[in-house]
Amino acid sequence: MTAASSPSPLGPAVLAGQVIAVTGADQGYGRTISAVLARAGASVVLIGGNSETLAAAASGLELAGGTAIPIKADVGVPLDWLSAQNRILEIFGALHGIVHLADKRAHTNFTMLSENEWMELFNCNVKSSVAIAQIVRRRLPGTWLTLVGPHLDEAGLQAHPQRGALRGLVEHAHDEDLRVNLVLPSRASSGDEALDRPLADAVLALATPALRHLRGAVLEVPLPPVPKVRAPEAALR
C-alpha cells in the first residue's frame, strides 16, 4: 500500500458526513488533497477548469470507494463560484468546508513580469480568495475555508505581496465571524502524491471536528525534496 492510498492517520471516517469543495482539484496539490479528504469519509466536490481531467479524478476517487463529483467552474470569477456553490447545495443540501488553491505561480521573473501577468496572479490567488470568503459569509456563514497559498520557495518579489494579502485576510477573518486558515507548502507540488502527502494531511487536520475552533492560523508545511532525475551517462547515449 502506497502513502497516497493509505488511510487517514486520524481514522477512516473522521470526516464522515462532511461535504467539502476543493478548487484546482484535478492537478497538483488539489488532486492529492481531494484524495485524502475522500479517504477520510468526506463527500468531495472537485472544482476546476477542465471537464475531462475533473471527471477522471472524480472517477478515480469513486472507484477507490469515495464519494466525489466534478463541477467545472472558474473560481476567479465570483459568479462562477456562486453557481458552483448553488449546484453543490442542490446536490448535497450542505457545504461544510472549502479548500481553495490560491497558489498560481508566475512563469517569468519579477523584472520581466507584465502588468497582465501580475493581475492574473492577483486575481487567481487573492481576489478569488476574498470573493469566496465574501460569498460564504453572505450565504453560508458556518462553512469553513482553508487556503493553500503560494509556496515558500517561490522566487520573485511578486510572491510576497500575495502571501501578505492572504495572511491579512486569514488573520482578520474572525472580524466577520469566518473560520479561515492558511496553509503554505515549502515547495511547489511534485505531482507525486506520496511526496505531497504532508500538505494534504495538514489540510485534513484543519477539516476535522476536533479543530473546528481553530481560525486565523497560518501553517508552514515542510515537504520532502523532490528527487533529482539523474542525467544518463554520456557512455550510454
C-alpha positions in Angstrom: 0.0 0.0 0.0 1.5 3.4 -1.0 1.4 6.5 1.0 -1.0 8.0 -1.5 -3.5 5.2 -0.9 -3.0 4.7 2.8 -5.9 5.5 5.1 -6.1 8.8 7.1 -3.9 8.8 10.2 -6.9 10.4 12.0 -9.2 7.5 11.2 -11.0 6.2 8.1 -14.2 8.2 8.7 -13.1 11.2 10.6 -14.9 13.5 8.0 -18.0 11.3 7.5 -21.0 13.5 6.7 -18.9 16.5 5.6 -19.3 17.9 2.1 -16.0 19.7 1.0 -15.3 21.5 -2.2 -11.7 21.6 -3.5 -10.7 24.0 -6.2 -7.9 23.1 -8.7 -8.8 19.6 -7.7 -7.7 17.9 -10.9 -4.0 18.6 -10.6 -1.1 19.2 -8.2 -1.9 19.7 -4.6 -5.6 19.8 -5.3 -5.7 16.2 -6.5 -3.8 14.9 -3.5 -5.9 16.9 -1.1 -9.1 15.6 -2.7 -7.9 12.0 -2.4 -7.0 12.3 1.3 -10.3 14.0 2.2 -12.3 11.3 0.3 -10.5 8.6 2.1 -11.3 10.3 5.4 -15.0 9.9 4.6 -15.9 13.3 3.1 -18.0 13.8 0.0 -15.7 15.8 -2.2 -16.7 18.3 -4.9 -13.8 18.6 -7.4 -13.8 22.1 -9.0 -11.6 23.2 -11.9 -11.4 24.4 -15.4 -11.1 21.1 -17.4 -14.1 18.8 -17.6 -12.2 15.8 -18.7 -9.5 15.8 -16.0 -12.1 16.6 -13.3 -14.2 13.7 -14.4 -11.2 11.3 -14.5 -10.2 12.4 -11.0 -13.7 12.0 -9.6 -14.0 8.6 -11.2 -10.7 7.5 -9.6 -12.0 8.5 -6.2 -15.3 6.7 -6.7 -13.5 3.6 -7.8 -11.5 3.7 -4.6 -14.6 3.8 -2.5 -15.0 7.6 -2.0 -17.8 10.0 -2.9 -16.8 12.6 -5.5 -18.5 14.8 -8.1 -16.8 17.1 -10.7 -18.0 20.7 -11.3 -16.4 22.9 -14.0 -16.0 26.5 -12.8 -13.5 29.4 -13.0 -13.4 30.4 -9.3 -11.6 33.6 -10.3 -15.0 34.7 -11.5 -17.3 35.3 -8.5 -20.4 34.4 -10.4 -18.9 31.1 -11.5 -18.1 30.2 -7.8 -21.6 31.2 -6.8 -23.1 29.0 -9.5 -20.9 26.1 -8.3 -21.8 26.7 -4.7 -25.5 26.7 -5.6 -25.1 23.4 -7.5 -23.4 21.8 -4.5 -26.3 22.8 -2.3 -28.8 21.4 -4.8 -27.0 18.0 -4.8 -26.0 17.6 -1.2 -28.0 20.2 0.7 -24.9 21.4 2.5 -21.4 22.6 2.1 -19.3 22.2 5.2 -15.9 23.3 4.0 -13.9 24.7 1.1 -10.2 24.1 0.2 -9.1 26.9 -2.2 -5.9 26.5 -4.1 -4.6 30.1 -4.2 -1.1 29.0 -5.5 -0.8 30.1 -9.1 2.8 30.9 -9.9 4.4 33.3 -12.3 6.3 31.9 -15.3 8.6 34.8 -15.6 10.9 36.6 -13.1 9.8 39.7 -11.3 11.7 42.1 -13.5 10.0 40.8 -16.7 6.6 40.3 -15.2 4.0 42.2 -17.2 1.0 44.0 -15.8 -1.4 41.5 -17.3 0.6 38.6 -15.7 0.6 40.3 -12.3 -3.1 41.0 -12.5 -3.7 37.3 -13.4 -1.7 36.2 -10.4 -3.5 38.6 -8.1 -7.0 37.6 -9.5 -6.3 33.8 -9.2 -4.8 33.9 -5.8 -6.0 37.0 -3.8 -9.2 38.2 -5.5 -10.7 34.8 -5.7 -9.9 34.1 -2.0 -11.6 37.3 -1.0 -14.6 36.6 -3.2 -15.1 33.1 -1.9 -14.9 34.3 1.7 -17.4 37.1 1.0 -19.9 34.8 -0.7 -19.6 32.2 2.1 -20.2 35.0 4.7 -23.3 36.1 2.9 -24.8 32.7 2.3 -23.1 30.0 4.4 -21.7 31.7 7.5 -21.0 28.3 9.1 -18.8 27.0 6.3 -15.0 26.9 6.9 -12.4 27.9 4.4 -8.8 26.7 4.1 -6.5 28.5 1.6 -3.4 26.9 0.1 -1.1 29.8 -0.7 1.9 30.3 -2.9 4.8 28.0 -1.8 7.6 29.4 0.3 10.3 28.6 -2.1 8.8 30.6 -4.9 11.4 33.0 -6.3 10.4 36.5 -7.2 9.3 39.6 -5.3 5.7 39.2 -6.7 5.1 36.2 -4.3 5.4 38.3 -1.1 2.5 40.7 -1.5 0.3 37.8 -2.4 1.2 35.8 0.7 0.9 39.0 2.7 -2.6 39.7 1.4 -3.7 36.2 2.2 -2.2 36.3 5.7 -4.1 39.5 6.3 -7.4 38.0 5.1 -6.9 34.9 7.3 -5.7 36.7 10.4 -8.6 39.1 10.4 -11.4 36.9 9.1 -12.7 36.4 12.7 -13.9 40.0 12.5 -16.6 38.7 10.1 -17.1 35.6 12.2 -15.4 33.5 9.5 -13.3 30.4 10.1 -10.4 30.8 7.6 -7.0 29.2 7.8 -3.9 29.3 5.5 -1.5 26.5 4.6 1.8 27.4 3.0 3.8 24.5 1.4 7.5 24.7 1.4 7.7 24.0 -2.4 5.5 23.6 -5.5 3.6 20.3 -6.0 5.8 17.5 -7.2 2.9 15.7 -8.9 3.8 12.7 -6.6 1.1 12.1 -4.0 3.5 10.4 -1.6 5.8 13.4 -1.6 2.9 15.9 -1.3 1.0 14.0 1.3 2.2 16.1 4.3 0.4 19.1 2.9 -2.8 17.2 2.4 -2.6 15.8 6.0 -2.3 19.4 7.3 -5.5 20.4 5.3 -7.2 17.2 6.7 -6.3 18.1 10.2 -7.8 21.6 9.8 -11.0 20.0 8.5 -11.6 17.7 11.4 -14.3 18.5 14.0 -11.6 18.4 16.7 -10.1 21.6 15.3 -13.3 23.4 14.5 -12.4 26.1 17.0 -9.2 27.0 15.1 -9.3 30.1 12.9 -6.7 32.6 11.8 -3.9 30.0 11.7 -1.1 30.2 9.2 0.7 26.8 8.9 4.0 26.5 7.1 4.3 22.9 6.0 7.8 21.5 5.2 7.8 18.9 2.4 10.4 16.3 1.4 12.5 17.5 -1.5 11.7 16.2 -5.0 14.4 13.7 -6.1 16.5 15.0 -8.9 16.5 12.9 -12.1 20.0 11.9 -12.9 21.1 12.6 -16.4 22.1 9.5 -18.4 25.8 8.9 -18.6 27.4 10.0 -21.8 28.6 6.5 -22.5 25.0 5.3 -22.5 23.8 7.8 -25.0 
